[in-house]
Amino acid sequence: MKIAFIGLGNMGGPMAMNLLKAGHTLSAFDLSKDACAKFAADGLPIAASAAATLDGAEVVVSMLPASAHVEGLYLGADGLLEKIAPGTLVIDSSTIAAASSRKVAEAAAKRGITVIDAPVSGGTGGAIAGTLTFMVGGAEADLERARPLLEKMGANIFHAGAAGAGQTAKICNNMLLGILMIGTSEALALGVSNGLDAKVLSEIMRRSSGGNWALEKYNPMPGVMETSPASKSYAGGFGTDLMLKDLGLAQENAAAVRAATPLGGMARNLYAAHSLAGHGGLDFSSVLKLFQKPH
């Protein structure tokens, strides 16, 4: 297939590369010249603009930071929906407000363009390995049309429901992730404060009732897990400010449907404090710093 891919960040870049490696023809773009240069060096064809990626494209994939970026890309007088050919499939893997996904999908449908929201979970490691989890909102037939491409980027594909449902599933997942990362960090910091070895304590909790994804795949304590961002000065991975954005989306959604999310609200406030302390660019597991004693 001929694919237009827009957004070559920590997640989007590796996803685009997996489609390229699978034999598809890509034309990609990112506003960051450094990101474009990085993936161009790996053989990814880079276009001069987002609109320029559309030439002959059967599918458009976007992976952008927030609702404003997605709405800005697709909507408006100069938006891509005015330039995308009818019949084209658009897969938006950004994590944004469900209302924004529905807004774009409705505007696209009026032009004969199909949009599905397909946010992901699995981190940069999953993006590189092609083992992401996709949570898809849209018609089942449209998901089946997208499935051959999603399978080249992910290992788990779920149909969450109608347009916007993928985004709702994603914010529920990330709210839980933010909460459990804070809890894991608190527990590890408490143990280390009492003289326990972080590796030993991590293994004890991993194999006990406190076991969770952070302990299995993404330990927040430096030196415990070589592959985790914590052991790389919290570089790369999923940024604190991105987690803060997702927790904010969860709180906005909770307010809209009058749901009680007290731990989600507290997690959002703790990540906000962590970001204000200057750690917004670090991986979200660096929230551990909130609970460590100063050296």
Phi, psi and chi 1 to 4 in degrees:
 res  aa     phi    psi   chi1   chi2   chi3   chi4
   1 MET       -  154.9  -78.4 -171.7 -173.7      -
   2 LYS   -94.9  118.8  176.0   75.1 -172.1  -63.8
   3 ILE  -121.6  131.8  -58.3  166.7      -      -
   4 ALA   -94.3  125.4      -      -      -      -
   5 PHE  -123.0  120.6 -158.3  107.4      -      -
   6 ILE  -120.8  117.7  -57.8  163.1      -      -
   7 GLY   112.4   99.9      -      -      -      -
   8 LEU  -117.3   46.7  -58.4  173.9      -      -
   9 GLY   -78.9 -159.4      -      -      -      -
  10 ASN   -58.2  -29.9  -70.9  -22.3      -      -
  11 MET   -97.5  -49.2  -61.0  -66.3  -70.1      -
  12 GLY   -62.5  -41.6      -      -      -      -
  13 GLY   -57.2  -54.6      -      -      -      -
  14 PRO   -62.3  -33.9  -25.0   34.7      -      -
  15 MET   -63.4  -44.0  -69.2  164.7   66.0      -
  16 ALA   -62.2  -40.5      -      -      -      -
  17 MET   -63.7  -36.3  -69.4  -57.6  -60.3      -
  18 ASN   -67.5  -34.9  -78.4  -28.9      -      -
  19 LEU   -68.2  -39.1  -69.9  174.1      -      -
  20 LEU   -63.4  -45.1 -173.6   68.6      -      -
  21 LYS   -64.4  -26.2  -69.9  170.7 -173.2  172.6
  22 ALA   -79.3   -2.6      -      -      -      -
  23 GLY   102.1    4.0      -      -      -      -
  24 HIS   -80.8  157.2  -64.2  -70.6      -      -
  25 THR   -95.0  120.9  -58.6      -      -      -
  26 LEU  -116.2  150.9  -91.0   74.4      -      -
  27 SER  -133.1  118.4 -179.7      -      -      -
  28 ALA  -121.4  160.0      -      -      -      -
  29 PHE  -154.6  147.4  178.8   74.5      -      -
  30 ASP  -147.7  147.8 -167.1  -73.4      -      -
  31 LEU   -66.8  -23.2  -72.7  172.9      -      -
  32 SER   -81.2  117.2  165.9      -      -      -
  33 LYS   -65.0  -34.0  -68.7 -178.8 -180.0  178.4
  34 ASP   -64.8  -42.1  -72.0  -15.7      -      -
  35 ALA   -63.7  -42.8      -      -      -      -
  36 CYS   -61.4  -43.9  -71.3      -      -      -
  37 ALA   -64.7  -40.3      -      -      -      -
  38 LYS   -59.7  -47.7  174.3 -176.5  176.8 -176.7
  39 PHE   -83.8  -23.6  -69.4  102.4      -      -
  40 ALA   -62.8  -36.9      -      -      -      -
  41 ALA   -64.5  -24.1      -      -      -      -
  42 ASP   -91.6    3.5  -68.8  -27.8      -      -
  43 GLY   101.4    5.7      -      -      -      -
  44 LEU   -81.7  122.6 -176.1   66.0      -      -
  45 PRO   -66.8  127.3  -20.2   33.8      -      -
  46 ILE  -108.7  132.5  -57.3  -63.8      -      -
  47 ALA   -93.3  166.5      -      -      -      -
  48 ALA   -76.6  -19.4      -      -      -      -
  49 SER  -159.9  170.7   66.4      -      -      -
  50 ALA   -62.1  -43.0      -      -      -      -
  51 ALA   -63.4  -33.5      -      -      -      -
  52 ALA   -69.1  -18.3      -      -      -      -
  53 THR   -72.5  -16.1   65.4      -      -      -
  54 LEU   -78.9  -14.4  -59.5  176.8      -      -
  55 ASP   -56.2  107.4 -173.1   22.1      -      -
  56 GLY    77.4    4.6      -      -      -      -
  57 ALA   -69.7  132.9      -      -      -      -
  58 GLU   -90.7  -27.2  -58.2  163.4   76.6      -
  59 VAL  -137.2  140.7  178.7      -      -      -
  60 VAL  -115.9  128.7  178.2      -      -      -
  61 VAL  -117.6  130.9 -177.5      -      -      -
  62 SER  -125.7  143.1   51.0      -      -      -
  63 MET  -140.9   90.5 -175.4   54.3  142.1      -
  64 LEU  -120.2  164.2  -57.7  176.0      -      -
  65 PRO   -70.4  -37.2  -20.2   32.3      -      -
  66 ALA  -154.5  171.1      -      -      -      -
  67 SER   -53.9  -44.2  -60.9      -      -      -
  68 ALA   -59.8  -37.4      -      -      -      -
  69 HIS   -69.2  -41.3  -57.4  102.3      -      -
  70 VAL   -67.9  -46.8  173.8      -      -      -
  71 GLU   -62.8  -39.2  -68.9 -167.7   28.7      -
  72 GLY   -64.6  -35.5      -      -      -      -
  73 LEU   -70.3  -45.1  177.8   68.1      -      -
  74 TYR   -95.7  -33.0  -70.8  110.0      -      -
  75 LEU   -99.4  169.4  -55.6  178.4      -      -
  76 GLY    92.7  172.2      -      -      -      -
  77 ALA   -60.5  -32.0      -      -      -      -
  78 ASP  -108.7   15.1 -160.9   39.4      -      -
  79 GLY   -72.2  161.1      -      -      -      -
  80 LEU   -65.7  -24.7  -71.1 -164.6      -      -
  81 LEU   -61.7  -23.4  -69.1 -175.1      -      -
  82 GLU   -76.8  -14.8  -65.3  -68.2  -23.3      -
  83 LYS  -114.4  -21.1  -58.0  176.1  177.8   70.5
  84 ILE   -73.4  135.5  -65.1  172.0      -      -
  85 ALA   -69.8  140.9      -      -      -      -
  86 PRO   -55.8  144.3  -26.0   35.7      -      -
  87 GLY    93.0  -11.5      -      -      -      -
  88 THR   -72.6  144.7  -57.9      -      -      -
  89 LEU   -97.1  129.1  171.7   65.8      -      -
  90 VAL  -111.0  125.9  175.3      -      -      -
  91 ILE  -113.4  110.2  -56.9  170.1      -      -
  92 ASP  -101.6  112.5 -178.9   42.7      -      -
  93 SER   -99.3    8.4  -72.9      -      -      -
  94 SER   -65.4  155.2  -42.8      -      -      -
  95 THR  -100.0  108.8  -63.7      -      -      -
  96 ILE  -138.3  178.5   60.7  174.7      -      -
  97 ALA   -65.1  140.0      -      -      -      -
  98 ALA   -58.0  -35.2      -      -      -      -
  99 ALA   -63.5  -36.1      -      -      -      -
 100 SER   -67.7  -40.7  -70.3      -      -      -
 101 SER   -61.6  -44.0  -77.5      -      -      -
 102 ARG   -64.8  -38.8  -71.9 -168.3  -69.8  -91.4
 103 LYS   -60.2  -46.2 -174.7  176.2  177.7 -179.0
 104 VAL   -67.3  -43.2  172.4      -      -      -
 105 ALA   -62.9  -40.9      -      -      -      -
 106 GLU   -67.1  -42.2  -71.8  164.3    8.3      -
 107 ALA   -64.7  -37.6      -      -      -      -
 108 ALA   -67.8  -41.6      -      -      -      -
 109 ALA   -59.0  -34.6      -      -      -      -
 110 LYS   -66.0  -19.3  -67.6  175.1 -177.2  175.2
 111 ARG  -106.3    9.2  -66.1  167.5  173.5   80.2
 112 GLY    76.4   22.4      -      -      -      -
 113 ILE  -109.7  136.2  -60.1  164.9      -      -
 114 THR   -96.4  128.6  -61.8      -      -      -
 115 VAL  -122.8  130.8  174.8      -      -      -
 116 ILE  -120.1  144.3   62.0  171.7      -      -
 117 ASP   -93.3  130.4   47.7  -70.6      -      -
 118 ALA  -140.8   61.4      -      -      -      -
 119 PRO   -63.4  161.4   24.5  -33.5      -      -
 120 VAL  -125.4  159.9  -57.9      -      -      -
 121 SER  -133.7  151.3  179.8      -      -      -
 122 GLY   134.1   -7.4      -      -      -      -
 123 GLY    70.9 -179.1      -      -      -      -
 124 THR   -64.6  -32.9   51.2      -      -      -
 125 GLY   -61.3  -42.8      -      -      -      -
 126 GLY   -67.5  -34.9      -      -      -      -
 127 ALA   -65.5  -42.1      -      -      -      -
 128 ILE   -68.7  -43.5  -66.8  166.3      -      -
 129 ALA   -79.1  -13.0      -      -      -      -
 130 GLY    74.6   32.3      -      -      -      -
 131 THR  -117.6   23.9   57.2      -      -      -
 132 LEU   -63.5  160.2  -66.4  168.4      -      -
 133 THR  -104.1  126.5  -66.6      -      -      -
 134 PHE  -103.1  132.4  -76.6   91.3      -      -
 135 MET  -113.5  109.3  -54.5  160.0 -138.8      -
 136 VAL  -107.1  133.3  179.8      -      -      -
 137 GLY  -114.4  133.3      -      -      -      -
 138 GLY   144.4 -177.8      -      -      -      -
 139 ALA   -68.9  146.1      -      -      -      -
 140 GLU   -60.7  -36.8 -167.3  160.9  -12.6      -
 141 ALA   -65.0  -34.6      -      -      -      -
 142 ASP   -71.7  -35.2  -63.2  -30.5      -      -
 143 LEU   -62.6  -42.5  165.2   57.1      -      -
 144 GLU   -63.3  -34.1  -69.6  -47.9  -51.6      -
 145 ARG   -66.0  -35.4 -170.7  176.1  161.2 -163.7
 146 ALA   -83.9  -20.3      -      -      -      -
 147 ARG   -52.9  -44.5 -171.6  178.5  -67.4  -84.8
 148 PRO   -57.8  -32.1  -24.9   35.2      -      -
 149 LEU   -79.5  -43.2  -62.1 -178.8      -      -
 150 LEU   -60.3  -34.9  -60.4 -178.9      -      -
 151 GLU   -67.9  -20.5  -73.2  177.2  -19.1      -
 152 LYS   -82.0  -13.5  -60.5  -56.5 -179.9 -174.4
 153 MET  -113.4  -16.8  -59.8 -177.9  -75.9      -
 154 GLY  -144.0  164.0      -      -      -      -
 155 ALA  -106.0  -19.4      -      -      -      -
 156 ASN  -130.6  125.9  -55.5  -67.8      -      -
 157 ILE  -127.8  119.7  -58.7  165.4      -      -
 158 PHE  -118.2  136.6  -66.0   99.5      -      -
 159 HIS   -92.3  106.4 -174.6 -146.6      -      -
 160 ALA   -81.7  -24.5      -      -      -      -
 161 GLY   147.6 -152.6      -      -      -      -
 162 ALA   -72.1  179.1      -      -      -      -
 163 ALA   -49.6  131.7      -      -      -      -
 164 GLY    93.4  -18.3      -      -      -      -
 165 ALA   -67.3  -32.6      -      -      -      -
 166 GLY   -62.1  -40.7      -      -      -      -
 167 GLN   -66.0  -39.6  -58.6  -65.2   -6.8      -
 168 THR   -63.4  -43.9  -57.9      -      -      -
 169 ALA   -61.7  -40.2      -      -      -      -
 170 LYS   -64.4  -44.0  175.0   66.3 -171.7  -73.0
 171 ILE   -70.2  -29.9   61.5  169.5      -      -
 172 CYS   -64.8  -45.9  -69.0      -      -      -
 173 ASN   -61.1  -46.7  178.4   77.6      -      -
 174 ASN   -73.5  -27.7  -84.4   24.1      -      -
 175 MET   -62.3  -44.9 -177.2  177.5   74.2      -
 176 LEU   -63.9  -41.0  178.2   58.0      -      -
 177 LEU   -60.8  -44.8  174.4   59.8      -      -
 178 GLY   -60.9  -41.2      -      -      -      -
 179 ILE   -65.6  -47.1  -68.2  167.1      -      -
 180 LEU   -71.1  -28.4   69.9   83.3      -      -
 181 MET   -68.8  -38.2 -175.8   59.3   77.4      -
 182 ILE   -64.8  -45.6  -71.0  168.7      -      -
 183 GLY   -63.0  -41.0      -      -      -      -
 184 THR   -63.7  -42.0  -59.7      -      -      -
 185 SER   -64.5  -43.5  -64.8      -      -      -
 186 GLU   -58.4  -47.2  -81.2 -168.5   27.6      -
 187 ALA   -65.2  -43.1      -      -      -      -
 188 LEU   -65.3  -42.7  -74.4  170.0      -      -
 189 ALA   -63.7  -37.9      -      -      -      -
 190 LEU   -64.1  -45.9  175.0   61.7      -      -
 191 GLY   -62.6  -45.1      -      -      -      -
 192 VAL   -64.3  -36.0  169.9      -      -      -
 193 SER   -63.1  -23.8  -67.2      -      -      -
 194 ASN   -96.4    9.8  -80.8  -83.1      -      -
 195 GLY    89.9    6.1      -      -      -      -
 196 LEU   -76.1  151.8  -64.7 -176.0      -      -
 197 ASP   -77.9  127.7 -178.2  -75.7      -      -
 198 ALA   -61.0  -36.5      -      -      -      -
 199 LYS   -66.9  -43.4  -78.5 -171.9  177.5 -179.0
 200 VAL   -65.7  -46.8  173.3      -      -      -
 201 LEU   -62.3  -40.6  177.6   57.9      -      -
 202 SER   -59.7  -42.7  -67.8      -      -      -
 203 GLU   -69.1  -38.9 -171.3   62.5   10.3      -
 204 ILE   -60.0  -49.1  -70.5  169.4      -      -
 205 MET   -70.3  -35.4  -66.4 -166.7  -62.8      -
 206 ARG   -60.1  -37.2 -172.9  179.4   76.9   83.1
 207 ARG   -94.8    6.1  -66.1  177.0  177.0  -89.3
 208 SER  -116.7 -168.3  -57.9      -      -      -
 209 SER   -69.6  -10.9   52.4      -      -      -
 210 GLY   -89.2    3.5      -      -      -      -
 211 GLY   -57.8  138.6      -      -      -      -
 212 ASN  -158.5  177.4   63.4   63.3      -      -
 213 TRP   -61.5  -37.2 -176.9   83.0      -      -
 214 ALA   -61.6  -42.0      -      -      -      -
 215 LEU   -71.8  -31.3  -70.6  168.9      -      -
 216 GLU   -77.1  -42.4  -71.1  -78.4  -10.6      -
 217 LYS  -125.9  -15.5  -50.9  -89.0 -171.1 -174.7
 218 TYR  -150.6   49.4 -143.3   88.3      -      -
 219 ASN   -57.1  130.9 -161.9  -66.5      -      -
 220 PRO   -81.3   -7.2   30.1  -35.9      -      -
 221 MET   -91.8  122.9 -172.7   69.8   74.3      -
 222 PRO   -55.6  139.1  -25.9   35.7      -      -
 223 GLY    87.1   -8.7      -      -      -      -
 224 VAL   -83.2  -41.5  172.4      -      -      -
 225 MET  -130.9  113.5 -167.0  174.3  -75.5      -
 226 GLU   -58.2  -33.2  -75.8 -175.8   17.7      -
 227 THR   -84.8   -9.3   55.2      -      -      -
 228 SER   -84.0  151.1   71.4      -      -      -
 229 PRO   -55.8  -28.2  -29.6   38.4      -      -
 230 ALA   -57.7  -32.7      -      -      -      -
 231 SER   -86.6    2.1  -64.2      -      -      -
 232 LYS  -124.3   39.0  -57.8  167.5 -171.2  172.2
 233 SER    57.9   30.4  -59.7      -      -      -
 234 TYR    59.9   29.6  -61.9  105.0      -      -
 235 ALA   -85.9  151.9      -      -      -      -
 236 GLY    70.5 -151.8      -      -      -      -
 237 GLY    67.9 -143.1      -      -      -      -
 238 PHE  -114.3  111.3 -176.9   61.9      -      -
 239 GLY   -62.7  150.0      -      -      -      -
 240 THR   -54.0  -44.7  -70.5      -      -      -
 241 ASP   -67.3  -28.7  -77.9  -14.9      -      -
 242 LEU   -71.9  -39.6  -70.7  174.2      -      -
 243 MET   -63.3  -41.3  174.2   55.0   80.5      -
 244 LEU   -60.5  -41.8  178.6   57.4      -      -
 245 LYS   -60.2  -46.4  178.7 -154.4   75.6  172.0
 246 ASP   -66.4  -38.6  -70.9   -1.0      -      -
 247 LEU   -66.3  -33.2  -69.6  168.4      -      -
 248 GLY   -66.0  -41.9      -      -      -      -
 249 LEU   -60.2  -40.3  -71.7  172.9      -      -
 250 ALA   -63.5  -40.8      -      -      -      -
 251 GLN   -69.5  -38.0  -69.7  -51.9  -67.8      -
 252 GLU   -62.5  -43.6  -71.7  171.2   16.2      -
 253 ASN   -65.3  -42.5 -175.8  -80.6      -      -
 254 ALA   -61.0  -40.3      -      -      -      -
 255 ALA   -64.8  -38.8      -      -      -      -
 256 ALA   -66.3  -36.3      -      -      -      -
 257 VAL  -104.6    7.2  -60.5      -      -      -
 258 ARG    57.1   46.0  -59.1 -178.8   68.9 -173.8
 259 ALA   -95.1  149.1      -      -      -      -
 260 ALA   -92.2  116.8      -      -      -      -
 261 THR  -134.2   63.6   54.8      -      -      -
 262 PRO   -62.7  -39.9   20.8  -32.3      -      -
 263 LEU   -71.2  -34.9  -69.9 -179.7      -      -
 264 GLY   -62.7  -39.7      -      -      -      -
 265 GLY   -66.6  -40.8      -      -      -      -
 266 MET   -66.9  -40.5 -176.3  176.1  -69.9      -
 267 ALA   -61.2  -42.0      -      -      -      -
 268 ARG   -61.2  -42.3 -170.9 -128.3  161.0 -106.4
 269 ASN   -66.7  -37.8  -71.3  -21.4      -      -
 270 LEU   -68.3  -39.9  -73.0  170.1      -      -
 271 TYR   -69.2  -32.6  -88.0  100.8      -      -
 272 ALA   -64.3  -43.7      -      -      -      -
 273 ALA   -63.3  -40.2      -      -      -      -
 274 HIS   -63.6  -41.8 -173.3   48.4      -      -
 275 SER   -66.0  -43.0  178.6      -      -      -
 276 LEU   -63.0  -25.8  -75.3  169.9      -      -
 277 ALA   -77.6    1.3      -      -      -      -
 278 GLY   100.2   14.1      -      -      -      -
 279 HIS  -108.8   17.1  -54.4  -55.5      -      -
 280 GLY   -59.9  -29.1      -      -      -      -
 281 GLY   -86.6  -10.0      -      -      -      -
 282 LEU   -81.7  159.0  -61.3 -178.3      -      -
 283 ASP   -56.1  148.3 -178.9   77.6      -      -
 284 PHE   -63.0  -21.3   81.2  106.1      -      -
 285 SER   -68.7  -12.7   60.8      -      -      -
 286 SER   -68.5   -3.3   65.1      -      -      -
 287 VAL   -56.8  -18.7   73.9      -      -      -
 288 LEU   -51.7  -32.9  174.8   83.9      -      -
 289 LYS   -58.4  -27.6  -68.7  175.6 -179.2  -70.4
 290 LEU   -62.3  -25.5  -76.6  178.1      -      -
 291 PHE  -110.9    0.6  -48.4  107.4      -      -
 292 GLN   -89.4  144.1  -72.0  179.6  -50.4      -
 293 LYS   -72.2  141.0  -68.2  179.7  179.5  177.8
 294 PRO   -63.0  142.7   13.3  -18.4      -      -
 295 HIS   -81.4      -  -65.7  -64.0      -      -
